[in-house]
Amino acid sequence: MQGPDFDLDFKPAHGEAVPVADGVQRITVNNPGPFTFHGTNSYIVGKGSVAVIDPGPDDDAHFRALMAALDGREVTHIAVSHTHRDHSPLARRLKAATGATIVAEGPHRAARPLHAGETNPFAESSDMDFMPDIALSEGGRVEGDGWGLTAVMTPGHTANHAAFALDGTGILFSADHVMAWATSIVAPPDGAMADYMASLEKLMQRDDRLYLPGHGGPVTDPGAFLRALRAHRKMRERSVLERIRAGDRKIPDMVKVIYASTDPRLHGAAALSVLAHLEDLVEQGRVETDGPPSLFGDYRLVPGGAG
């Protein structure tokens, strides 16, 4: 199976409330970039009392757009999928304006401790000030007037990543775990490939009919898309093993070949993705390195372990 058929046909309509399902509106922040596509999607769920999912960065124009779209409706909950700065900071301002309760898996944390001498390349992208009013675990639920949201824990992109199922509809707000326009970034130490793959498998056991992601347009055939994402990640894993088998020992050398057709602005993220795969491969006993896996390590196949 080949990788996913990504859908880049998305009109963001920045600042406008766009109906995307019965009782669901999307407002896209005007923060386009190589990691955000056309911008971060915030969602308003409900018709009477409502929830806001992923209010976004602390952006004045987006705050005004959200308040205009809410049009005086009561906001009972603010649900945050994860704590990257393009998703969570506006939650505090929105709570102050509406009195809503902030719910999420928890504050920001890395998937693993930093190794000696290691820095977190995504530290400035993380909302370290975020703290939910209510910490949700798997199956945790909040509800309002005619709607309910159930938390589906999907660590991988971040350790605290959660998706939210809109009860009784087959709709999953998949945030940055599954997006139609691109694969999710899995960058240690914030994220972990083993967690990401386990979360993919978990979603494959569900029967959702529509994903509404954190960036870009909807995923309209989640089952097929998830299978293609899994195949894509397995293909990347094989590519890493092939580069080591061909003599590459350093991550930059692997990136030059594996990501030769990728926007050079994303090569730093690509290196972290290769590191995420190597962490997983070391844990599986298929690859070895001296000390903990790092961006600057030398990697070797374990005899008999890379098949």
C-alpha positions as CSV (number, residue, x, y, z in Angstrom):
1,M,0.0,0.0,0.0
2,Q,1.2,3.5,-0.9
3,G,1.1,6.5,1.4
4,P,-2.0,8.7,2.0
5,D,-3.6,10.7,-0.8
6,F,-3.2,14.1,0.8
7,D,-5.8,16.8,0.1
8,L,-4.5,20.3,-0.3
9,D,-7.7,21.7,-1.6
10,F,-8.7,23.9,1.4
11,K,-10.1,27.4,1.5
12,P,-9.4,28.7,4.9
13,A,-11.9,31.7,4.9
14,H,-9.8,33.3,7.7
15,G,-11.9,34.8,10.4
16,E,-15.2,33.5,9.1
17,A,-17.4,30.9,10.8
18,V,-17.9,28.1,8.2
19,P,-20.5,25.3,8.8
20,V,-18.8,21.9,8.5
21,A,-21.4,19.6,10.1
22,D,-24.8,19.9,11.8
23,G,-24.1,22.1,14.8
24,V,-20.4,22.5,14.1
25,Q,-18.6,25.6,12.8
26,R,-15.0,26.0,11.8
27,I,-13.0,29.3,12.1
28,T,-9.4,29.2,10.8
29,V,-6.8,31.4,12.3
30,N,-4.7,33.5,9.8
31,N,-1.4,31.9,10.9
32,P,-0.3,30.0,7.8
33,G,3.1,28.3,7.7
34,P,5.0,25.1,6.8
35,F,3.7,23.5,10.0
36,T,0.2,25.0,10.1
37,F,-0.8,24.8,6.4
38,H,-3.4,27.7,6.0
39,G,-3.8,28.1,9.7
40,T,-5.2,26.5,12.9
41,N,-8.8,25.4,12.9
42,S,-11.0,26.3,15.9
43,Y,-14.4,24.6,16.2
44,I,-17.6,25.8,17.8
45,V,-19.8,22.8,18.7
46,G,-23.5,23.2,19.6
47,K,-26.3,25.6,18.9
48,G,-27.6,26.9,22.3
49,S,-24.8,26.5,24.8
50,V,-21.6,25.6,23.0
51,A,-18.1,24.3,23.4
52,V,-15.0,25.7,21.6
53,I,-12.4,23.2,20.5
54,D,-8.8,24.5,20.2
55,P,-9.2,28.2,20.5
56,G,-5.8,28.7,18.9
57,P,-2.9,31.2,19.5
58,D,-3.3,34.4,21.4
59,D,-4.3,36.4,18.3
60,D,-6.5,39.5,18.6
61,A,-8.2,39.1,15.2
62,H,-9.0,35.4,15.9
63,F,-10.4,36.3,19.3
64,R,-12.7,38.9,17.8
65,A,-13.8,36.4,15.1
66,L,-14.6,33.8,17.7
67,M,-16.6,36.2,19.9
68,A,-18.5,37.4,16.8
69,A,-19.3,33.8,15.8
70,L,-20.4,33.0,19.3
71,D,-22.9,35.8,19.0
72,G,-23.8,35.9,22.7
73,R,-24.2,32.1,23.1
74,E,-23.1,30.6,26.3
75,V,-19.8,28.9,26.1
76,T,-19.7,26.1,28.7
77,H,-16.4,24.4,27.8
78,I,-13.2,25.0,26.0
79,A,-11.6,21.7,24.9
80,V,-7.9,21.8,24.1
81,S,-6.3,18.9,22.1
82,H,-2.7,19.7,23.0
83,T,-0.4,22.4,24.2
84,H,1.4,23.7,21.1
85,R,1.2,27.5,20.9
86,D,-0.9,27.4,17.7
87,H,-3.7,25.6,19.6
88,S,-4.0,26.4,23.3
89,P,-2.9,30.0,24.5
90,L,-6.2,31.7,23.5
91,A,-8.0,29.4,26.0
92,R,-7.1,31.7,28.9
93,R,-8.5,34.8,27.2
94,L,-11.6,33.1,26.1
95,K,-12.2,31.7,29.6
96,A,-11.9,35.2,31.0
97,A,-14.4,36.5,28.5
98,T,-17.0,33.7,28.8
99,G,-16.4,31.9,32.2
100,A,-16.1,28.6,30.4
101,T,-14.4,25.6,31.8
102,I,-11.1,24.5,30.2
103,V,-10.7,20.8,29.6
104,A,-7.7,18.9,28.3
105,E,-5.5,15.9,29.1
106,G,-3.2,18.0,31.2
107,P,-0.4,20.6,31.1
108,H,2.4,20.3,28.6
109,R,5.0,17.6,29.1
110,A,7.6,15.8,27.0
111,A,7.1,12.2,26.0
112,R,10.4,11.4,27.8
113,P,13.0,13.2,29.9
114,L,15.7,15.2,28.2
115,H,19.0,13.4,27.8
116,A,22.2,15.0,29.1
117,G,23.2,17.9,26.9
118,E,19.9,17.7,24.9
119,T,17.7,20.6,24.2
120,N,14.0,20.5,23.2
121,P,13.8,22.1,19.7
122,F,10.1,22.6,20.1
123,A,10.3,24.3,23.6
124,E,9.4,27.7,22.2
125,S,6.4,26.2,20.5
126,S,5.0,24.7,23.7
127,D,2.5,26.5,25.9
128,M,4.1,25.9,29.3
129,D,1.6,28.1,31.0
130,F,-1.4,26.0,30.1
131,M,-3.3,24.4,32.9
132,P,-6.8,22.9,32.4
133,D,-9.6,23.4,34.9
134,I,-10.5,19.7,34.4
135,A,-8.0,17.0,33.3
136,L,-9.6,14.4,31.2
137,S,-8.5,10.8,30.9
138,E,-9.6,8.2,28.2
139,G,-13.4,8.3,27.9
140,G,-13.8,11.5,29.9
141,R,-16.9,13.3,28.8
142,V,-18.3,16.9,28.9
143,E,-21.7,17.8,27.6
144,G,-23.9,20.8,26.9
145,D,-27.2,21.6,25.2
146,G,-27.7,18.8,22.7
147,W,-24.1,17.7,22.4
148,G,-21.5,15.6,24.2
149,L,-17.7,15.3,23.7
150,T,-15.7,12.3,24.7
151,A,-11.9,12.3,25.0
152,V,-9.9,9.8,23.0
153,M,-6.3,9.9,24.1
154,T,-3.9,10.0,21.1
155,P,-0.4,10.6,22.3
156,G,2.4,10.7,19.7
157,H,2.5,14.3,18.3
158,T,2.7,15.4,21.9
159,A,2.5,13.3,25.1
160,N,-0.8,15.1,26.1
161,H,-2.5,14.9,22.7
162,A,-6.3,14.1,22.8
163,A,-8.9,13.9,20.1
164,F,-12.6,14.6,20.9
165,A,-15.5,12.4,19.6
166,L,-18.8,14.2,19.1
167,D,-21.1,11.7,20.7
168,G,-23.7,10.0,18.4
169,T,-22.4,11.6,15.2
170,G,-19.4,9.6,14.0
171,I,-17.4,12.8,14.0
172,L,-13.9,12.9,15.6
173,F,-12.0,16.2,16.1
174,S,-8.6,14.7,15.3
175,A,-6.5,17.8,15.9
176,D,-2.9,17.2,14.8
177,H,-2.9,13.4,15.1
178,V,-4.6,12.9,11.7
179,M,-4.8,15.6,9.1
180,A,-5.9,15.4,5.4
181,W,-3.1,17.8,4.2
182,A,0.0,16.2,5.6
183,T,1.4,13.7,8.2
184,S,1.7,14.8,11.8
185,I,5.1,15.9,13.1
186,V,6.5,13.4,15.6
187,A,9.5,15.2,17.2
188,P,11.3,13.9,20.3
189,P,11.3,14.6,23.1
190,D,7.8,16.2,22.8
191,G,6.5,13.3,20.8
192,A,7.2,9.6,20.4
193,M,6.8,7.4,17.3
194,A,5.9,4.3,19.3
195,D,3.0,6.3,21.0
196,Y,2.0,7.7,17.6
197,M,1.7,4.3,16.0
198,A,-0.2,2.9,19.0
199,S,-2.6,5.8,18.7
200,L,-3.1,5.1,15.0
201,E,-3.9,1.5,15.8
202,K,-6.3,2.6,18.5
203,L,-8.2,4.9,16.0
204,M,-8.4,2.0,13.5
205,Q,-10.5,0.1,16.0
206,R,-13.1,2.9,16.0
207,D,-15.8,3.4,13.3
208,D,-15.7,7.2,12.9
209,R,-17.1,8.5,9.6
210,L,-15.5,11.9,9.5
211,Y,-12.4,13.6,11.0
212,L,-12.3,17.3,11.5
213,P,-8.6,18.1,12.0
214,G,-6.5,20.9,13.5
215,H,-5.3,22.1,10.1
216,G,-6.8,21.8,6.7
217,G,-10.0,20.2,5.5
218,P,-11.8,17.1,6.7
219,V,-10.8,13.4,6.4
220,T,-13.8,11.9,4.8
221,D,-12.7,8.2,4.8
222,P,-10.9,7.8,8.1
223,G,-10.5,4.0,7.9
224,A,-8.7,4.0,4.5
225,F,-6.7,7.1,5.5
226,L,-5.5,5.6,8.7
227,R,-4.3,2.4,6.9
228,A,-2.5,4.6,4.4
229,L,-0.9,6.6,7.2
230,R,0.3,3.5,8.9
231,A,1.7,2.2,5.6
232,H,3.5,5.5,5.1
233,R,5.1,5.4,8.6
234,K,6.2,1.8,8.0
235,M,7.7,2.8,4.7
236,R,9.6,5.6,6.4
237,E,10.9,3.1,8.9
238,R,12.1,0.8,6.1
239,S,13.8,3.8,4.4
240,V,15.7,4.5,7.6
241,L,16.8,0.9,7.9
242,E,17.8,1.0,4.2
243,R,19.9,4.1,4.6
244,I,21.8,2.5,7.5
245,R,22.3,-0.7,5.5
246,A,23.7,1.5,2.7
247,G,26.3,3.0,5.0
248,D,24.7,6.1,6.4
249,R,25.4,6.5,10.1
250,K,24.2,10.1,10.8
251,I,20.7,11.5,10.7
252,P,21.6,14.4,8.3
253,D,22.9,12.0,5.7
254,M,19.7,9.9,6.0
255,V,17.5,13.1,5.6
256,K,19.3,14.2,2.5
257,V,18.2,11.0,0.7
258,I,14.9,10.1,2.4
259,Y,13.5,13.7,2.2
260,A,15.2,14.8,-1.0
261,S,11.9,16.1,-2.5
262,T,10.8,17.8,0.7
263,D,10.7,21.5,1.3
264,P,14.2,22.3,2.8
265,R,12.4,24.4,5.4
266,L,11.1,21.2,6.8
267,H,14.4,19.3,6.9
268,G,14.9,20.1,10.6
269,A,11.5,18.6,11.4
270,A,12.4,15.7,9.1
271,A,15.6,15.0,11.1
272,L,13.5,14.9,14.3
273,S,11.1,12.5,12.5
274,V,14.0,10.2,11.6
275,L,15.2,10.4,15.3
276,A,11.7,9.4,16.4
277,H,11.9,6.3,14.1
278,L,15.4,5.5,15.4
279,E,14.3,5.8,19.0
280,D,11.6,3.2,18.2
281,L,14.0,1.0,16.3
282,V,16.5,1.1,19.1
283,E,13.7,0.1,21.5
284,Q,12.8,-2.7,19.2
285,G,16.4,-4.0,19.3
286,R,16.8,-3.5,15.5
287,V,19.2,-0.6,15.6
288,E,22.0,0.4,18.1
289,T,23.9,3.5,19.0
290,D,26.3,4.6,21.7
291,G,24.2,6.0,24.6
292,P,20.7,7.2,24.1
293,P,19.5,8.0,20.5
294,S,20.2,11.6,19.6
295,L,20.3,13.8,16.5
296,F,24.1,13.6,16.5
297,G,24.5,9.8,17.2
298,D,26.0,7.1,15.0
299,Y,23.6,4.3,14.1
300,R,24.2,0.7,13.2
301,L,22.1,-2.3,12.4
302,V,21.9,-4.9,15.1
303,P,23.0,-8.2,13.5
304,G,19.9,-10.3,12.8
305,G,17.6,-7.6,14.3
306,A,16.8,-5.4,11.3
307,G,14.8,-7.9,9.2
